Amino acid sequence: MTFLGKVIHVSVDLVLVSTCLAGIKRNTGLAFKLETIENQTARDYSRRYLKMGESVYDYSVASCGSSSYFERK
Ligand SMILES: *[C@@H]1O[C@H](CO)[C@@H](O)[C@H](O)[C@H]1NC(C)=O
């Protein structure tokens, strides 16, 4: 695999993990405790990372909601 291919693969995985965490947060209210990260810089990046996951999650929910392939149960 090329280097770029690897980068894309890792990025997609990171987005999926973040989206999964967002889904858990929305469904159970359980969110990753950002206070456990002591380093300010790392905490900021983690917050951004989790926010991105929530955006992807919201976008997916909106797309599924307006798709005729999905129904509400
Ligand atoms: C956080 O970690 C980064 C990378 O290890 C370091 O450059 C930075 O100075 C640290 N920031 C704080 C506030 O400790």
PDB file of the backbone (N, CA, C, O) and the ligand in Angstrom, with CONECT records:
HET    LIG  A 101      14
ATOM      1  N   MET A   1       0.844  -1.198   0.000  1.00  0.00           N
ATOM      2  CA  MET A   1       0.000   0.000   0.000  1.00  0.00           C
ATOM      3  C   MET A   1       0.881   1.250   0.000  1.00  0.00           C
ATOM      4  O   MET A   1       1.933   1.287   0.640  1.00  0.00           O
ATOM      5  N   THR A   2       0.443   2.242  -0.709  1.00  0.00           N
ATOM      6  CA  THR A   2       1.211   3.492  -0.736  1.00  0.00           C
ATOM      7  C   THR A   2       1.080   4.215   0.592  1.00  0.00           C
ATOM      8  O   THR A   2       0.213   3.903   1.408  1.00  0.00           O
ATOM      9  N   PHE A   3       1.937   5.165   0.786  1.00  0.00           N
ATOM     10  CA  PHE A   3       1.889   5.937   2.028  1.00  0.00           C
ATOM     11  C   PHE A   3       0.570   6.694   2.132  1.00  0.00           C
ATOM     12  O   PHE A   3      -0.054   6.748   3.192  1.00  0.00           O
ATOM     13  N   LEU A   4       0.162   7.277   1.007  1.00  0.00           N
ATOM     14  CA  LEU A   4      -1.095   8.036   1.012  1.00  0.00           C
ATOM     15  C   LEU A   4      -2.269   7.132   1.349  1.00  0.00           C
ATOM     16  O   LEU A   4      -3.185   7.519   2.074  1.00  0.00           O
ATOM     17  N   GLY A   5      -2.225   5.913   0.806  1.00  0.00           N
ATOM     18  CA  GLY A   5      -3.293   4.957   1.091  1.00  0.00           C
ATOM     19  C   GLY A   5      -3.376   4.661   2.576  1.00  0.00           C
ATOM     20  O   GLY A   5      -4.465   4.556   3.139  1.00  0.00           O
ATOM     21  N   LYS A   6      -2.217   4.527   3.206  1.00  0.00           N
ATOM     22  CA  LYS A   6      -2.183   4.262   4.636  1.00  0.00           C
ATOM     23  C   LYS A   6      -2.751   5.433   5.424  1.00  0.00           C
ATOM     24  O   LYS A   6      -3.512   5.250   6.374  1.00  0.00           O
ATOM     25  N   VAL A   7      -2.368   6.644   5.015  1.00  0.00           N
ATOM     26  CA  VAL A   7      -2.855   7.851   5.698  1.00  0.00           C
ATOM     27  C   VAL A   7      -4.373   7.915   5.615  1.00  0.00           C
ATOM     28  O   VAL A   7      -5.050   8.209   6.601  1.00  0.00           O
ATOM     29  N   ILE A   8      -4.905   7.634   4.413  1.00  0.00           N
ATOM     30  CA  ILE A   8      -6.365   7.676   4.244  1.00  0.00           C
ATOM     31  C   ILE A   8      -7.022   6.624   5.122  1.00  0.00           C
ATOM     32  O   ILE A   8      -8.031   6.892   5.774  1.00  0.00           O
ATOM     33  N   HIS A   9      -6.444   5.419   5.137  1.00  0.00           N
ATOM     34  CA  HIS A   9      -6.991   4.332   5.944  1.00  0.00           C
ATOM     35  C   HIS A   9      -7.053   4.722   7.424  1.00  0.00           C
ATOM     36  O   HIS A   9      -8.077   4.547   8.084  1.00  0.00           O
ATOM     37  N   VAL A  10      -5.934   5.253   7.930  1.00  0.00           N
ATOM     38  CA  VAL A  10      -5.888   5.631   9.344  1.00  0.00           C
ATOM     39  C   VAL A  10      -6.886   6.749   9.628  1.00  0.00           C
ATOM     40  O   VAL A  10      -7.553   6.736  10.663  1.00  0.00           O
ATOM     41  N   SER A  11      -6.994   7.719   8.714  1.00  0.00           N
ATOM     42  CA  SER A  11      -7.936   8.819   8.921  1.00  0.00           C
ATOM     43  C   SER A  11      -9.367   8.305   8.994  1.00  0.00           C
ATOM     44  O   SER A  11     -10.142   8.710   9.860  1.00  0.00           O
ATOM     45  N   VAL A  12      -9.706   7.407   8.071  1.00  0.00           N
ATOM     46  CA  VAL A  12     -11.067   6.867   8.071  1.00  0.00           C
ATOM     47  C   VAL A  12     -11.332   6.144   9.382  1.00  0.00           C
ATOM     48  O   VAL A  12     -12.404   6.290   9.968  1.00  0.00           O
ATOM     49  N   ASP A  13     -10.354   5.361   9.848  1.00  0.00           N
ATOM     50  CA  ASP A  13     -10.518   4.658  11.117  1.00  0.00           C
ATOM     51  C   ASP A  13     -10.737   5.638  12.267  1.00  0.00           C
ATOM     52  O   ASP A  13     -11.598   5.428  13.122  1.00  0.00           O
ATOM     53  N   LEU A  14      -9.949   6.708  12.276  1.00  0.00           N
ATOM     54  CA  LEU A  14     -10.077   7.698  13.350  1.00  0.00           C
ATOM     55  C   LEU A  14     -11.471   8.331  13.334  1.00  0.00           C
ATOM     56  O   LEU A  14     -12.083   8.531  14.383  1.00  0.00           O
ATOM     57  N   VAL A  15     -11.966   8.643  12.131  1.00  0.00           N
ATOM     58  CA  VAL A  15     -13.296   9.240  12.026  1.00  0.00           C
ATOM     59  C   VAL A  15     -14.348   8.266  12.532  1.00  0.00           C
ATOM     60  O   VAL A  15     -15.282   8.657  13.232  1.00  0.00           O
ATOM     61  N   LEU A  16     -14.190   6.970  12.170  1.00  0.00           N
ATOM     62  CA  LEU A  16     -15.168   5.970  12.605  1.00  0.00           C
ATOM     63  C   LEU A  16     -15.193   5.857  14.129  1.00  0.00           C
ATOM     64  O   LEU A  16     -16.261   5.789  14.736  1.00  0.00           O
ATOM     65  N   VAL A  17     -14.010   5.838  14.740  1.00  0.00           N
ATOM     66  CA  VAL A  17     -13.943   5.735  16.207  1.00  0.00           C
ATOM     67  C   VAL A  17     -14.609   6.952  16.838  1.00  0.00           C
ATOM     68  O   VAL A  17     -15.380   6.829  17.790  1.00  0.00           O
ATOM     69  N   SER A  18     -14.301   8.130  16.293  1.00  0.00           N
ATOM     70  CA  SER A  18     -14.872   9.353  16.830  1.00  0.00           C
ATOM     71  C   SER A  18     -16.393   9.365  16.685  1.00  0.00           C
ATOM     72  O   SER A  18     -17.113   9.792  17.587  1.00  0.00           O
ATOM     73  N   THR A  19     -16.869   8.887  15.528  1.00  0.00           N
ATOM     74  CA  THR A  19     -18.306   8.831  15.290  1.00  0.00           C
ATOM     75  C   THR A  19     -18.976   7.861  16.257  1.00  0.00           C
ATOM     76  O   THR A  19     -20.065   8.122  16.768  1.00  0.00           O
ATOM     77  N   CYS A  20     -18.307   6.744  16.495  1.00  0.00           N
ATOM     78  CA  CYS A  20     -18.830   5.755  17.428  1.00  0.00           C
ATOM     79  C   CYS A  20     -18.941   6.360  18.830  1.00  0.00           C
ATOM     80  O   CYS A  20     -19.946   6.168  19.513  1.00  0.00           O
ATOM     81  N   LEU A  21     -17.925   7.077  19.250  1.00  0.00           N
ATOM     82  CA  LEU A  21     -17.952   7.724  20.566  1.00  0.00           C
ATOM     83  C   LEU A  21     -19.098   8.727  20.645  1.00  0.00           C
ATOM     84  O   LEU A  21     -19.758   8.850  21.677  1.00  0.00           O
ATOM     85  N   ALA A  22     -19.327   9.446  19.536  1.00  0.00           N
ATOM     86  CA  ALA A  22     -20.426  10.421  19.508  1.00  0.00           C
ATOM     87  C   ALA A  22     -21.766   9.703  19.640  1.00  0.00           C
ATOM     88  O   ALA A  22     -22.671  10.179  20.326  1.00  0.00           O
ATOM     89  N   GLY A  23     -21.884   8.548  18.972  1.00  0.00           N
ATOM     90  CA  GLY A  23     -23.116   7.774  19.053  1.00  0.00           C
ATOM     91  C   GLY A  23     -23.373   7.297  20.469  1.00  0.00           C
ATOM     92  O   GLY A  23     -24.504   7.351  20.953  1.00  0.00           O
ATOM     93  N   ILE A  24     -22.327   6.830  21.135  1.00  0.00           N
ATOM     94  CA  ILE A  24     -22.460   6.384  22.525  1.00  0.00           C
ATOM     95  C   ILE A  24     -22.901   7.556  23.392  1.00  0.00           C
ATOM     96  O   ILE A  24     -23.754   7.410  24.268  1.00  0.00           O
ATOM     97  N   LYS A  25     -22.312   8.714  23.137  1.00  0.00           N
ATOM     98  CA  LYS A  25     -22.656   9.892  23.929  1.00  0.00           C
ATOM     99  C   LYS A  25     -24.121  10.268  23.742  1.00  0.00           C
ATOM    100  O   LYS A  25     -24.814  10.581  24.709  1.00  0.00           O
ATOM    101  N   ARG A  26     -24.588  10.236  22.501  1.00  0.00           N
ATOM    102  CA  ARG A  26     -25.980  10.609  22.224  1.00  0.00           C
ATOM    103  C   ARG A  26     -26.968   9.602  22.805  1.00  0.00           C
ATOM    104  O   ARG A  26     -28.051   9.971  23.260  1.00  0.00           O
ATOM    105  N   ASN A  27     -26.583   8.329  22.785  1.00  0.00           N
ATOM    106  CA  ASN A  27     -27.528   7.293  23.205  1.00  0.00           C
ATOM    107  C   ASN A  27     -27.504   7.026  24.697  1.00  0.00           C
ATOM    108  O   ASN A  27     -28.537   6.711  25.289  1.00  0.00           O
ATOM    109  N   THR A  28     -26.339   7.149  25.310  1.00  0.00           N
ATOM    110  CA  THR A  28     -26.236   6.783  26.711  1.00  0.00           C
ATOM    111  C   THR A  28     -25.852   7.955  27.601  1.00  0.00           C
ATOM    112  O   THR A  28     -25.966   7.873  28.824  1.00  0.00           O
ATOM    113  N   GLY A  29     -25.396   9.047  26.992  1.00  0.00           N
ATOM    114  CA  GLY A  29     -24.947  10.176  27.792  1.00  0.00           C
ATOM    115  C   GLY A  29     -23.543   9.977  28.325  1.00  0.00           C
ATOM    116  O   GLY A  29     -23.013  10.834  29.032  1.00  0.00           O
ATOM    117  N   LEU A  30     -22.934   8.842  27.986  1.00  0.00           N
ATOM    118  CA  LEU A  30     -21.570   8.592  28.434  1.00  0.00           C
ATOM    119  C   LEU A  30     -20.591   9.252  27.479  1.00  0.00           C
ATOM    120  O   LEU A  30     -20.545   8.909  26.298  1.00  0.00           O
ATOM    121  N   ALA A  31     -19.819  10.186  27.978  1.00  0.00           N
ATOM    122  CA  ALA A  31     -18.851  10.876  27.135  1.00  0.00           C
ATOM    123  C   ALA A  31     -17.455  10.715  27.715  1.00  0.00           C
ATOM    124  O   ALA A  31     -17.275  10.573  28.925  1.00  0.00           O
ATOM    125  N   PHE A  32     -16.488  10.740  26.839  1.00  0.00           N
ATOM    126  CA  PHE A  32     -15.106  10.646  27.288  1.00  0.00           C
ATOM    127  C   PHE A  32     -14.773  11.855  28.162  1.00  0.00           C
ATOM    128  O   PHE A  32     -15.092  12.994  27.821  1.00  0.00           O
ATOM    129  N   LYS A  33     -14.123  11.581  29.297  1.00  0.00           N
ATOM    130  CA  LYS A  33     -13.806  12.636  30.244  1.00  0.00           C
ATOM    131  C   LYS A  33     -12.537  13.371  29.799  1.00  0.00           C
ATOM    132  O   LYS A  33     -11.423  12.879  29.975  1.00  0.00           O
ATOM    133  N   LEU A  34     -12.734  14.558  29.220  1.00  0.00           N
ATOM    134  CA  LEU A  34     -11.581  15.291  28.690  1.00  0.00           C
ATOM    135  C   LEU A  34     -10.673  15.794  29.801  1.00  0.00           C
ATOM    136  O   LEU A  34      -9.496  16.066  29.567  1.00  0.00           O
ATOM    137  N   GLU A  35     -11.216  15.920  31.014  1.00  0.00           N
ATOM    138  CA  GLU A  35     -10.396  16.420  32.132  1.00  0.00           C
ATOM    139  C   GLU A  35      -9.252  15.465  32.476  1.00  0.00           C
ATOM    140  O   GLU A  35      -8.274  15.860  33.111  1.00  0.00           O
ATOM    141  N   THR A  36      -9.383  14.195  32.046  1.00  0.00           N
ATOM    142  CA  THR A  36      -8.327  13.238  32.355  1.00  0.00           C
ATOM    143  C   THR A  36      -7.058  13.536  31.564  1.00  0.00           C
ATOM    144  O   THR A  36      -5.974  13.072  31.919  1.00  0.00           O
ATOM    145  N   ILE A  37      -7.197  14.316  30.488  1.00  0.00           N
ATOM    146  CA  ILE A  37      -6.012  14.699  29.712  1.00  0.00           C
ATOM    147  C   ILE A  37      -5.413  15.945  30.347  1.00  0.00           C
ATOM    148  O   ILE A  37      -6.039  17.004  30.373  1.00  0.00           O
ATOM    149  N   GLU A  38      -4.207  15.809  30.851  1.00  0.00           N
ATOM    150  CA  GLU A  38      -3.609  16.932  31.583  1.00  0.00           C
ATOM    151  C   GLU A  38      -3.040  17.988  30.659  1.00  0.00           C
ATOM    152  O   GLU A  38      -3.099  19.183  30.947  1.00  0.00           O
ATOM    153  N   ASN A  39      -2.487  17.533  29.546  1.00  0.00           N
ATOM    154  CA  ASN A  39      -1.859  18.460  28.623  1.00  0.00           C
ATOM    155  C   ASN A  39      -2.929  19.287  27.881  1.00  0.00           C
ATOM    156  O   ASN A  39      -3.789  18.737  27.193  1.00  0.00           O
ATOM    157  N   GLN A  40      -2.856  20.589  28.035  1.00  0.00           N
ATOM    158  CA  GLN A  40      -3.841  21.507  27.462  1.00  0.00           C
ATOM    159  C   GLN A  40      -3.975  21.341  25.949  1.00  0.00           C
ATOM    160  O   GLN A  40      -5.081  21.291  25.410  1.00  0.00           O
ATOM    161  N   THR A  41      -2.824  21.255  25.275  1.00  0.00           N
ATOM    162  CA  THR A  41      -2.824  21.130  23.813  1.00  0.00           C
ATOM    163  C   THR A  41      -3.532  19.847  23.390  1.00  0.00           C
ATOM    164  O   THR A  41      -4.382  19.858  22.499  1.00  0.00           O
ATOM    165  N   ALA A  42      -3.174  18.752  24.036  1.00  0.00           N
ATOM    166  CA  ALA A  42      -3.766  17.468  23.701  1.00  0.00           C
ATOM    167  C   ALA A  42      -5.264  17.486  23.984  1.00  0.00           C
ATOM    168  O   ALA A  42      -6.055  16.905  23.240  1.00  0.00           O
ATOM    169  N   ARG A  43      -5.648  18.166  25.076  1.00  0.00           N
ATOM    170  CA  ARG A  43      -7.065  18.221  25.430  1.00  0.00           C
ATOM    171  C   ARG A  43      -7.852  18.978  24.362  1.00  0.00           C
ATOM    172  O   ARG A  43      -8.950  18.570  23.985  1.00  0.00           O
ATOM    173  N   ASP A  44      -7.275  20.096  23.872  1.00  0.00           N
ATOM    174  CA  ASP A  44      -7.939  20.878  22.830  1.00  0.00           C
ATOM    175  C   ASP A  44      -8.134  20.055  21.566  1.00  0.00           C
ATOM    176  O   ASP A  44      -9.195  20.082  20.943  1.00  0.00           O
ATOM    177  N   TYR A  45      -7.080  19.317  21.200  1.00  0.00           N
ATOM    178  CA  TYR A  45      -7.181  18.505  19.988  1.00  0.00           C
ATOM    179  C   TYR A  45      -8.209  17.399  20.173  1.00  0.00           C
ATOM    180  O   TYR A  45      -8.964  17.095  19.250  1.00  0.00           O
ATOM    181  N   SER A  46      -8.245  16.796  21.352  1.00  0.00           N
ATOM    182  CA  SER A  46      -9.211  15.735  21.606  1.00  0.00           C
ATOM    183  C   SER A  46     -10.629  16.283  21.532  1.00  0.00           C
ATOM    184  O   SER A  46     -11.535  15.625  21.021  1.00  0.00           O
ATOM    185  N   ARG A  47     -10.811  17.503  22.053  1.00  0.00           N
ATOM    186  CA  ARG A  47     -12.144  18.100  22.010  1.00  0.00           C
ATOM    187  C   ARG A  47     -12.579  18.303  20.560  1.00  0.00           C
ATOM    188  O   ARG A  47     -13.713  18.004  20.185  1.00  0.00           O
ATOM    189  N   ARG A  48     -11.648  18.821  19.754  1.00  0.00           N
ATOM    190  CA  ARG A  48     -11.947  19.026  18.340  1.00  0.00           C
ATOM    191  C   ARG A  48     -12.263  17.711  17.656  1.00  0.00           C
ATOM    192  O   ARG A  48     -13.172  17.618  16.832  1.00  0.00           O
ATOM    193  N   TYR A  49     -11.477  16.680  18.024  1.00  0.00           N
ATOM    194  CA  TYR A  49     -11.651  15.345  17.442  1.00  0.00           C
ATOM    195  C   TYR A  49     -13.043  14.805  17.758  1.00  0.00           C
ATOM    196  O   TYR A  49     -13.720  14.270  16.879  1.00  0.00           O
ATOM    197  N   LEU A  50     -13.466  14.945  19.011  1.00  0.00           N
ATOM    198  CA  LEU A  50     -14.778  14.447  19.408  1.00  0.00           C
ATOM    199  C   LEU A  50     -15.887  15.251  18.747  1.00  0.00           C
ATOM    200  O   LEU A  50     -16.929  14.705  18.386  1.00  0.00           O
ATOM    201  N   LYS A  51     -15.657  16.563  18.589  1.00  0.00           N
ATOM    202  CA  LYS A  51     -16.646  17.414  17.931  1.00  0.00           C
ATOM    203  C   LYS A  51     -16.840  16.989  16.484  1.00  0.00           C
ATOM    204  O   LYS A  51     -17.959  16.964  15.973  1.00  0.00           O
ATOM    205  N   MET A  52     -15.729  16.655  15.831  1.00  0.00           N
ATOM    206  CA  MET A  52     -15.796  16.202  14.455  1.00  0.00           C
ATOM    207  C   MET A  52     -16.651  14.941  14.372  1.00  0.00           C
ATOM    208  O   MET A  52     -17.470  14.794  13.465  1.00  0.00           O
ATOM    209  N   GLY A  53     -16.450  14.027  15.332  1.00  0.00           N
ATOM    210  CA  GLY A  53     -17.241  12.803  15.359  1.00  0.00           C
ATOM    211  C   GLY A  53     -18.723  13.097  15.486  1.00  0.00           C
ATOM    212  O   GLY A  53     -19.555  12.451  14.850  1.00  0.00           O
ATOM    213  N   GLU A  54     -19.046  14.090  16.322  1.00  0.00           N
ATOM    214  CA  GLU A  54     -20.455  14.439  16.500  1.00  0.00           C
ATOM    215  C   GLU A  54     -21.037  15.029  15.232  1.00  0.00           C
ATOM    216  O   GLU A  54     -22.197  14.784  14.901  1.00  0.00           O
ATOM    217  N   SER A  55     -20.217  15.821  14.507  1.00  0.00           N
ATOM    218  CA  SER A  55     -20.695  16.384  13.241  1.00  0.00           C
ATOM    219  C   SER A  55     -20.985  15.273  12.249  1.00  0.00           C
ATOM    220  O   SER A  55     -22.016  15.283  11.576  1.00  0.00           O
ATOM    221  N   VAL A  56     -20.067  14.308  12.160  1.00  0.00           N
ATOM    222  CA  VAL A  56     -20.267  13.192  11.240  1.00  0.00           C
ATOM    223  C   VAL A  56     -21.514  12.413  11.644  1.00  0.00           C
ATOM    224  O   VAL A  56     -22.317  12.014  10.800  1.00  0.00           O
ATOM    225  N   TYR A  57     -21.661  12.203  12.949  1.00  0.00           N
ATOM    226  CA  TYR A  57     -22.820  11.467  13.462  1.00  0.00           C
ATOM    227  C   TYR A  57     -24.123  12.191  13.102  1.00  0.00           C
ATOM    228  O   TYR A  57     -25.067  11.584  12.595  1.00  0.00           O
ATOM    229  N   ASP A  58     -24.151  13.496  13.374  1.00  0.00           N
ATOM    230  CA  ASP A  58     -25.352  14.281  13.060  1.00  0.00           C
ATOM    231  C   ASP A  58     -25.658  14.232  11.575  1.00  0.00           C
ATOM    232  O   ASP A  58     -26.811  14.098  11.164  1.00  0.00           O
ATOM    233  N   TYR A  59     -24.587  14.345  10.765  1.00  0.00           N
ATOM    234  CA  TYR A  59     -24.769  14.331   9.326  1.00  0.00           C
ATOM    235  C   TYR A  59     -25.350  12.987   8.876  1.00  0.00           C
ATOM    236  O   TYR A  59     -26.253  12.938   8.040  1.00  0.00           O
ATOM    237  N   SER A  60     -24.813  11.889   9.449  1.00  0.00           N
ATOM    238  CA  SER A  60     -25.303  10.564   9.080  1.00  0.00           C
ATOM    239  C   SER A  60     -26.755  10.395   9.478  1.00  0.00           C
ATOM    240  O   SER A  60     -27.558   9.856   8.716  1.00  0.00           O
ATOM    241  N   VAL A  61     -27.095  10.861  10.688  1.00  0.00           N
ATOM    242  CA  VAL A  61     -28.477  10.742  11.154  1.00  0.00           C
ATOM    243  C   VAL A  61     -29.404  11.520  10.235  1.00  0.00           C
ATOM    244  O   VAL A  61     -30.487  11.049   9.888  1.00  0.00           O
ATOM    245  N   ALA A  62     -28.963  12.736   9.835  1.00  0.00           N
ATOM    246  CA  ALA A  62     -29.789  13.562   8.966  1.00  0.00           C
ATOM    247  C   ALA A  62     -29.966  12.899   7.605  1.00  0.00           C
ATOM    248  O   ALA A  62     -31.061  12.911   7.043  1.00  0.00           O
ATOM    249  N   SER A  63     -28.884  12.319   7.073  1.00  0.00           N
ATOM    250  CA  SER A  63     -28.966  11.666   5.767  1.00  0.00           C
ATOM    251  C   SER A  63     -29.878  10.459   5.831  1.00  0.00           C
ATOM    252  O   SER A  63     -30.711  10.258   4.947  1.00  0.00           O
ATOM    253  N   CYS A  64     -29.726   9.655   6.868  1.00  0.00           N
ATOM    254  CA  CYS A  64     -30.578   8.468   7.011  1.00  0.00           C
ATOM    255  C   CYS A  64     -32.025   8.876   7.207  1.00  0.00           C
ATOM    256  O   CYS A  64     -32.940   8.231   6.696  1.00  0.00           O
ATOM    257  N   GLY A  65     -32.224   9.963   7.958  1.00  0.00           N
ATOM    258  CA  GLY A  65     -33.581  10.424   8.234  1.00  0.00           C
ATOM    259  C   GLY A  65     -34.319  10.846   6.975  1.00  0.00           C
ATOM    260  O   GLY A  65     -35.537  10.699   6.881  1.00  0.00           O
ATOM    261  N   SER A  66     -33.573  11.375   6.001  1.00  0.00           N
ATOM    262  CA  SER A  66     -34.231  11.845   4.788  1.00  0.00           C
ATOM    263  C   SER A  66     -34.149  10.803   3.678  1.00  0.00           C
ATOM    264  O   SER A  66     -34.570  11.054   2.549  1.00  0.00           O
ATOM    265  N   SER A  67     -33.604   9.633   4.006  1.00  0.00           N
ATOM    266  CA  SER A  67     -33.500   8.583   3.001  1.00  0.00           C
ATOM    267  C   SER A  67     -34.697   7.651   3.090  1.00  0.00           C
ATOM    268  O   SER A  67     -35.202   7.353   4.173  1.00  0.00           O
ATOM    269  N   SER A  68     -35.139   7.196   1.912  1.00  0.00           N
ATOM    270  CA  SER A  68     -36.304   6.305   1.898  1.00  0.00           C
ATOM    271  C   SER A  68     -35.910   4.877   2.227  1.00  0.00           C
ATOM    272  O   SER A  68     -36.772   4.013   2.387  1.00  0.00           O
ATOM    273  N   TYR A  69     -34.594   4.621   2.329  1.00  0.00           N
ATOM    274  CA  TYR A  69     -34.136   3.271   2.690  1.00  0.00           C
ATOM    275  C   TYR A  69     -34.190   3.018   4.178  1.00  0.00           C
ATOM    276  O   TYR A  69     -34.018   1.885   4.628  1.00  0.00           O
ATOM    277  N   PHE A  70     -34.432   4.080   4.957  1.00  0.00           N
ATOM    278  CA  PHE A  70     -34.479   3.932   6.405  1.00  0.00           C
ATOM    279  C   PHE A  70     -35.864   4.259   6.934  1.00  0.00           C
ATOM    280  O   PHE A  70     -36.583   5.072   6.353  1.00  0.00           O
ATOM    281  N   GLU A  71     -36.233   3.633   8.024  1.00  0.00           N
ATOM    282  CA  GLU A  71     -37.504   3.954   8.655  1.00  0.00           C
ATOM    283  C   GLU A  71     -37.300   4.028  10.159  1.00  0.00           C
ATOM    284  O   GLU A  71     -36.357   3.452  10.701  1.00  0.00           O
ATOM    285  N   ARG A  72     -38.195   4.744  10.824  1.00  0.00           N
ATOM    286  CA  ARG A  72     -38.092   4.862  12.269  1.00  0.00           C
ATOM    287  C   ARG A  72     -38.813   3.702  12.938  1.00  0.00           C
ATOM    288  O   ARG A  72     -39.946   3.373  12.584  1.00  0.00           O
ATOM    289  N   LYS A  73     -38.155   3.094  13.894  1.00  0.00           N
ATOM    290  CA  LYS A  73     -38.758   1.955  14.593  1.00  0.00           C
ATOM    291  C   LYS A  73     -39.152   2.355  16.006  1.00  0.00           C
ATOM    292  O   LYS A  73     -39.677   1.532  16.756  1.00  0.00           O
TER     293      LYS A  73
HETATM  294  C1  LIG A 101       1.625  19.213  25.682  1.00  0.00           C
HETATM  295  O1  LIG A 101       2.339  18.254  24.951  1.00  0.00           O
HETATM  296  C2  LIG A 101       3.015  18.768  23.808  1.00  0.00           C
HETATM  297  C3  LIG A 101       3.610  17.612  23.043  1.00  0.00           C
HETATM  298  O2  LIG A 101       4.172  16.667  23.901  1.00  0.00           O
HETATM  299  C4  LIG A 101       4.042  19.798  24.253  1.00  0.00           C
HETATM  300  O3  LIG A 101       4.707  20.329  23.131  1.00  0.00           O
HETATM  301  C5  LIG A 101       3.344  20.909  25.006  1.00  0.00           C
HETATM  302  O4  LIG A 101       4.293  21.810  25.518  1.00  0.00           O
HETATM  303  C6  LIG A 101       2.508  20.345  26.139  1.00  0.00           C
HETATM  304  N1  LIG A 101       1.679  21.419  26.694  1.00  0.00           N
HETATM  305  C7  LIG A 101       1.473  21.597  27.992  1.00  0.00           C
HETATM  306  C8  LIG A 101       0.564  22.715  28.363  1.00  0.00           C
HETATM  307  O5  LIG A 101       1.997  20.873  28.842  1.00  0.00           O
CONECT  294  295  303
CONECT  295  294  296
CONECT  296  295  297  299
CONECT  297  296  298
CONECT  298  297
CONECT  299  296  300  301
CONECT  300  299
CONECT  301  299  302  303
CONECT  302  301
CONECT  303  294  301  304
CONECT  304  303  305
CONECT  305  304  306  307
CONECT  306  305
CONECT  307  305
END
